[in-house]
């Protein structure tokens, strides 16, 4: 998701279901963090799933029921509002005098042109997008084509549950901030992101079953290897979409340990793993982590 999977917290950390059903002893991609007199739960989300993933592991359901507050990357109610969707589309469009043909490097344009033939009627409208928006759109279409749906994503699942159950819902970031992460990227970085997305599609599809199997069984080292291996080679993007945001979230997470009622935090799985992930940051501050 995400995912290059880690880059696409707006759009996707996803994979195809080719694994055996979860057995009762398997871990989840969730942790109970304790310290400073309080407890919070941290859950690594896959933003697109299929209905086959439900019901969830009982340990994950129990942690949700034990919590009074749901915190996600962004309040999904704000993100899905019509005015916000219009703003996203508007900010993702190039000026009327430009198209992808005029802003991309020849190498990236050649990669794009090869892909456009698979998009049918969507090919021409996509040329009006900024490179970052084109990258997100193309990858999202690939995961949807593989049978996955954002309506079954883990963050959407728990958001809907929390609203129905009357729990408080908060976001670490605003929708505008999330869009700005991409929209403020220099054109050179946008070009690199689109090129990388186009180059990696085949490789990512080959990793789908491995990624989803690791996520479903709580195998953090394997998820880390898949979602961070390429991202770490692009330092500016890694800092922009992962490290900087994790550091911004840490004071907010620490504040949750002192509140009445436990918090249930759901963020993209890539934000939890690796040396710059939230789990490592919490351990470094002396918190105790127990995988569910």
N, C-alpha and C positions, 0 to 999 in steps of 0.2 A: 504497500500500500502501500505499495506502497513502498520502490516502490519509495535500481532506481525506485523501488517500491517505497522507500522511506521518504522520498521527495513528495509524494502525492497524498498528503494528509487531507487535502481538499477532495481528492478524487478516489484513491484506491490503494489498499494493500490487499491483494486478492490472490486466490489460487483455485485450482480445479480439484474437485472431490474424487480422488482415485485411491483412497486409503480405506483400510478396514475400520469398522465402527470402533469408537472409543471404548476401551474396557474399563471396568470400575476402578482399577488400581492406578490408572493413568493420572498424571498431574494436569493441571490447567495452566493457561498462560496468565496466571494471576498470583499476586503475592499479598500477604498480610504484613504490614509494616507497623512496628510497635516502638515506642520510645517517648520520652518526655511526658509521660502520663497519659498518652493517647494511642489510638490505633486508626489507621486508614488502610483501605484496600486499593491496590493498583492493578488494573487489568489492561493487558495489551490487546488492542482491537484489530480485527480484520474488517475493513470498511465495506466490503462486499462479500456476501456468503450466499448460500442457497438454503432452502427450507429444510434440507436434509440434516442440517447442523442442530436442529432443535428437536426435542428439548436439550438444554445445555447440561453440562456436568453438574451434578447436585451440589458440589462444593462451591461452584460459582454462583448458583442460585441462592445458596445459604448466605454467602457473603453479601449479596445484594439485599436480601431480606434483613440482614443485620445492620444495614446502613440507613441513615435518615436523609442523606444528601448525595446527589449524583453530580459529579463534576466531569465534564468532557472538554475536549479541545475548544469547542465553541458550542454555544447554545443552539441546538439544531432547529429550534423554533425560529430564531433569528435568521439562520442560514437559509431556511426554506421559505421565508416570507417572499411574496411576489416582488416587492420593491428591491429586495436583496438579490434575487435572481436576475432582475433586470440590470442592476448595478454590476453584477459579475459579468454578464454578457457584454455590457457597454464598455467596461474597462478592459475586456479581453479582445476588443476589436481594434484593428489598425485604423489610422486615419484614412479617409476616403481616397486620398491620393496614393495610398500604398497598398500592396498586397504581399503575401509571402514571397512571391517571385522577385520582388524588388528589395527585400530586406535580408534574405538569407544568403549565406555564402554559397558558391556554386556546388560545393560538396554536399552540404545539407539539403539544398534544393534538389539535387539528383536523388538523394535518399527519399525525400518527400514525394517526388514525382512517381517513383516506383510504388509507393504505398497508395497514392491517390487512386490508382486503377482499381484497388480493392474496395473503395468507399462508395462507388456508385454516385448517386445523386448528392451525397454529402461532400463530394470532392470540391466543387466550386465554392460553396459557402465557407468551407474550412480555410480556403486561401485568404479570407478576409480576417482571420484570427491573428493575433500576435503569436509569436513562436511558442511562448509558454502555454498559452491557451490551446494551441494546436496540439502540443505535447500531451496535456492533460486529457484532451478530448479523444485523441487517438488511443491512448492507453486504456481509458475507460471503455471505449467501444470494444477493445480486444477482450476485456474481462467479461463484459456483458455477452459478447459472442460466445464465450466459453461457458455460459450458463449461470453467471453470478449476477446478483441484484442488490443495489444499495439498500433496498427496502428490507433486506434480511441481514444487513451489516450489524455487527455487535453493538456499535454505538447507537444506531437507530433502534435496535431492539430494547436496549435499556432506557433510552430516552422515552419511548412510548410507554414502557412499563412504569417509569417514574411519574409521568404525567397522569396516568390512570390511577396510580396508587397515592397520588397527592404528595409525593416527595418533592423537596426543593431541588431545583436543577440550576446549575451554574456552568459557565464556560470560562476557561483560562484566558481565552482571547475573543476578540470580536471578529465577526465575519469580514469586516473591512480590513482588519489587520492581516487576516489569512490571505486575502486577495493581494494585499500590498507586498507580501513576501515574494510573490512571483512578478507582480506588475512593476515593481521597482528594480528588478534585475536588469543590469546593463544588457543591451541587445546582444553582445558577444556571449554572455552567459545563457541568454534565452536560446540562441542558436545552438549552443553546446547541449542544452537540455533537450531540445527537439531532436538533434542528431543522435544523442545517446539513446533516447526513447526509441527511435526508429531502428537503430542498430541492435538494441537489446530485446526487441519483441520476441524473436524466435528463442533466444536463450531463456528469457523469463518464462515463456510457455513451457519449456522443457523442465523448469524448476517448479512448476505449479504444484505437482503432487508432493514433492519433497517439502516445499514450504508449508503447505496446509497440513501435512502429516506432522511436521515438527510443531507447528502452532497448536494443533489440536491436542497433542500429547505433552505440551509444556516444555518442549525441547528448546530452551533459550539459546544454547550455543549454535545450533543449526540455523535457527531463525536469524541470529546475528550474522552468521556467515553469508546467508543468502541476501539479506536486505541491506547490509552495510558494506559488503566487499567492494562494489563498484563506487558507491557513494563516497567512500573515504578517499578515493583517488581524485575527487573534484573538491578541493578544500573549501573554496568559496561557497559552493552550494551546501556542503556538509555543515559548515558553520551557520549558514543562513537558515536552513530549514530544520535543523536538528539541534545542534549544540546550543546555539543562542536561545532558542525557545525553551529547551530544558532548563537552562540557567535562569531564565525569566520565571519559569514555573516553580522552581524550588522554594522560594520564600512563601509562595501561596500554598504549596503543599505542606510546608512546615507549620503554617498557621492553622491548618486543619487538625493537627494533633491536639490542639488546645480547646477545640470547640465541644459543645455538648452534642452527643450523637456521632456515630462514625460516618466517615465519608467514603464513597465508592467512586474511584477515579477510573475513567475509561479513556485511554488515548491510544494512538497508533502504536502497534507492537514495536516498531523501530525505536520509539522514544524510551523504551524500557531497557534495551540491551546495549552491550558494548561499554567501553571505558568511559564514554561521555553520556551514558544512559542514566535514567532516573534511579534505577536500582543501585548502580555504582555510586552515584552521588549521595543517596541516602545511607548506604553502608559507610561511606567516608565520614559522615556526620554522626555515626554511632548508633543509628537505628538498627533494630533487629528485623530481619526479613525471613518470612516463612512462606514457601511456595504452597499454594493450595492444591 
